[in-house]
Amino acid sequence: MRFDVLTLHPVMCDAPLKTSILGRAQREGQISVNVHDLREWAEGKHRQADDTPFGGGAGMVMRVDVVDRGIQAVSGPRARVLLMDPAGRPFTQADAERLSSEEQLVLVCGHYEGIDARVREHLVDEVVSIGDFVLTGGELPAMVVIDAVARLLPGVLGNDASSQTESFSEGLLEAPQYTRPRVYRDWAVPEVLLSGHHAKIEAWREAESRALTSQNRPDLLESMDINEDGQV
């Protein structure tokens, strides 16, 4: 699978893409990630990719013509183009699973005060937000999306079953995990996990998963209950 990132600050993407699972996946040829400086498609002596907003206001706005040329230059015939924007639809695990079937994702990173609205209206397939907060740019959200999607591709995690038991994979948060030491500062691992009784362990994990979801994300349980009732 191929990812292309369009950004004014390519260096912000370096470390996340070169380390851990994403770095290994690229070295082994499982994914291809290309980071492009949008100024390559800017014109003029200073390669200016932004300008002052019409109607006045603070800050600078990224130009639609520069972004358009960048998208056209890197997009293959089956590319899906995403704009990273806090005004977008919240990104979920279901989105990551859906996007993992694409051949190419082009991720457009806004910066400064914002990006010309015509990019959102005419040039991209989806507008994606990673949460109800504002960052200085779309580079970190783009890394989040790449990581979430890439790890679902066959072979990337090494053990494909790992992604099937994680939080959100079945609508609930993942049950707690423990490892050695068995007791630390009087904090003991739950006895059921040491029992070797697989049915009891699975039942414990299911109950813990539901309890943790109820505590931290009751909205997920509400959504599950609605879906189980067959209502929208």
C-alpha positions in Angstrom: 0.0 0.0 0.0 1.2 3.5 -0.8 0.9 6.6 1.3 1.7 10.1 0.1 1.9 13.0 2.5 1.6 16.6 1.2 3.0 19.1 3.8 4.8 22.4 4.2 6.9 20.8 6.9 8.3 17.4 5.8 10.7 17.1 8.7 7.8 16.8 11.1 7.1 13.3 9.6 10.6 11.9 9.7 10.8 10.2 13.1 7.4 8.5 13.2 7.9 7.0 9.7 11.5 5.8 10.3 11.0 3.9 13.6 9.2 0.9 15.1 6.6 -0.9 13.0 6.2 1.8 10.3 10.0 1.8 9.7 10.2 -1.9 9.5 7.1 -2.2 7.2 8.8 0.2 4.8 12.1 -1.6 4.9 10.4 -4.9 4.2 8.4 -3.4 1.3 5.0 -3.9 2.9 4.1 -0.2 2.6 5.5 2.8 0.8 5.4 6.2 2.4 6.4 9.3 0.5 6.5 12.8 2.1 6.3 15.7 -0.3 7.0 19.4 0.3 4.1 21.4 -1.1 6.5 24.2 -2.0 7.6 22.1 -4.9 4.4 23.1 -6.6 4.5 26.8 -5.6 5.5 29.5 -8.0 7.6 32.6 -7.7 11.0 33.4 -6.3 10.1 32.5 -2.7 7.9 29.5 -3.5 5.0 30.9 -1.4 2.3 28.3 -0.7 0.1 30.6 1.5 -1.4 34.0 1.4 -3.5 36.4 3.4 -7.2 35.6 3.7 -9.9 37.3 1.7 -12.2 39.3 3.9 -9.4 40.0 6.4 -8.4 38.1 9.5 -5.3 36.8 11.3 -2.8 34.4 9.9 -2.1 32.9 6.5 -4.2 30.5 4.4 -2.7 27.8 2.3 -3.4 28.3 -1.4 -5.8 26.1 -3.4 -3.7 26.1 -6.6 -0.6 24.9 -4.9 -2.4 22.1 -3.1 -4.2 21.1 -6.3 -1.0 20.8 -8.3 0.5 18.7 -5.5 -2.5 16.3 -5.3 -2.5 15.9 -9.1 1.2 15.2 -9.2 1.3 12.4 -6.6 -2.1 10.7 -7.1 -2.4 7.5 -8.9 -5.6 6.4 -10.8 -7.1 4.8 -7.6 -5.9 7.2 -5.0 -8.1 8.3 -2.2 -7.4 11.8 -1.0 -7.8 12.8 2.7 -7.6 16.3 4.2 -6.5 16.5 7.8 -8.7 19.1 9.4 -10.3 19.5 12.9 -13.6 20.4 11.1 -13.7 16.9 9.6 -15.5 13.7 10.6 -13.9 11.9 13.6 -11.5 9.2 12.6 -12.3 5.8 14.0 -11.0 2.2 14.0 -13.8 1.4 11.5 -12.3 4.1 9.2 -8.9 2.6 9.5 -10.2 -0.8 8.6 -12.1 0.6 5.6 -9.1 2.6 4.3 -6.7 -0.4 4.7 -8.3 -1.8 1.5 -7.3 1.2 -0.6 -4.3 1.1 -2.9 -3.1 4.6 -2.2 -3.9 7.3 0.3 -2.9 10.9 -0.2 -2.9 12.9 3.0 -3.1 16.7 2.7 -1.8 18.5 5.8 -3.1 22.0 6.5 -1.0 24.5 8.4 -1.0 28.1 9.6 -4.4 29.6 10.0 -6.0 27.1 7.7 -6.4 25.9 4.1 -8.5 27.4 1.3 -12.0 26.0 1.6 -12.0 25.0 -2.1 -9.6 22.2 -1.2 -12.2 20.7 1.1 -15.1 21.4 -1.3 -13.5 20.1 -4.6 -10.2 18.3 -4.3 -10.4 15.7 -1.6 -12.6 12.6 -1.0 -12.7 12.8 2.8 -12.0 15.4 5.6 -10.6 13.7 8.7 -10.3 14.8 12.3 -8.5 12.9 15.0 -10.2 14.7 17.9 -12.0 17.8 19.1 -8.9 19.9 19.5 -6.7 22.1 17.2 -3.1 21.4 16.4 -0.6 23.6 14.6 -0.8 21.5 11.5 -2.1 18.3 9.9 1.3 16.4 10.0 0.7 14.7 13.4 -2.9 13.6 12.4 -1.5 12.3 9.1 1.0 10.1 11.0 -1.8 8.9 13.2 -3.9 7.8 10.2 -1.0 6.1 8.5 -0.1 4.2 11.7 -3.7 3.1 12.3 -4.2 2.0 8.7 -0.8 0.4 8.0 -0.8 -1.8 11.1 -4.0 -3.5 9.8 -2.2 -4.6 6.6 -1.2 -8.3 6.4 2.2 -9.0 7.8 2.9 -5.5 9.2 2.4 -6.5 12.8 4.0 -9.9 12.4 1.1 -11.5 14.1 -2.1 -10.6 12.3 -4.3 -11.8 15.2 -2.9 -8.9 17.3 -5.1 -6.3 15.6 -8.2 -8.4 16.0 -8.3 -8.3 19.8 -7.5 -4.6 20.3 -9.7 -1.8 21.5 -12.5 -0.9 19.2 -12.0 -4.0 17.0 -15.2 -5.4 18.3 -16.7 -2.1 19.6 -15.3 -2.3 23.1 -12.1 -1.3 24.8 -9.5 -4.0 25.1 -9.3 -5.9 28.4 -6.3 -5.2 30.7 -3.0 -7.1 30.0 -0.4 -8.2 32.5 3.1 -9.8 32.4 6.0 -10.5 34.8 6.6 -10.0 37.6 3.6 -11.8 39.0 3.5 -9.6 42.1 5.0 -6.1 42.2 4.7 -3.8 45.3 1.8 -5.9 46.5 0.0 -5.5 43.2 -0.8 -9.0 42.0 -1.8 -10.3 38.6 -5.5 -11.6 38.7 -5.4 -15.3 39.6 -7.7 -16.2 36.7 -5.0 -15.3 34.2 -2.7 -17.8 35.9 -5.2 -20.6 36.0 -4.7 -22.0 32.5 -8.4 -22.3 32.1 -9.0 -20.7 28.7 -12.8 -20.5 29.0 -12.6 -18.7 32.3 -9.9 -16.4 31.0 -11.9 -15.5 28.0 -15.0 -14.8 30.2 -12.9 -12.6 32.5 -11.5 -10.6 29.6 -14.9 -10.1 28.1 -16.3 -8.9 31.5 -13.3 -6.6 32.1 -13.6 -5.2 28.6 -17.2 -4.3 29.1 -16.5 -2.8 32.5 -13.6 -0.7 31.2 -15.7 0.5 28.3 -18.6 1.4 30.7 -16.2 3.4 32.9 -14.2 5.3 30.2 -16.4 5.2 27.0 -20.1 4.6 27.9 -20.9 6.0 24.5 -19.5 2.9 22.8 -21.8 0.7 24.9 -24.8 2.8 24.0 -23.9 2.5 20.3 -23.6 -1.3 20.6 -26.9 -1.6 22.4 -28.6 0.4 19.7 -27.1 -1.7 16.9 -28.1 -4.9 18.7 -31.7 -3.7 18.9 -31.6 -3.2 15.1 -32.2 0.6 15.4 -30.4 3.4 13.8 
